[in-house]
Amino acid sequence: ITAISGGAFSGNQTIESITFGKNITKISAGSLDSCTSLQSIILTSDSVASLDAGTFDSLSNDFVIKVKASLFDDYKKDVYWSLYGEQIVADE
């Protein structure tokens, strides 16, 4: 799997954490819509995944996006990821 398509997890109200594997290169808008219990997204890729605008807009404001420490600055600078800059943390 290299991409998370729109609707992939949409409406799942029980998932609290999700880890995307190292091969994920794209996360599409709508993929996590209405995942009301989601608290953390963990990205294990060795590069910054492409992100559609508004992908995480339906999530609560207290969710966390964990990224590799070596990519932390790259995620914070990315046009779309930076929209969620307060949620991005380095995973050691």
Buried (B, 14 or more C-beta within 10 A) or exposed (E): EEBBBBEBBBEBEEEEEBEBEEEBBEBBBBBBBEBEEBBBBBBBBEEBBBBBEEBBEBBEEEBBBBBBEEBBEEBBEBEBBEBBEEBBBBBE
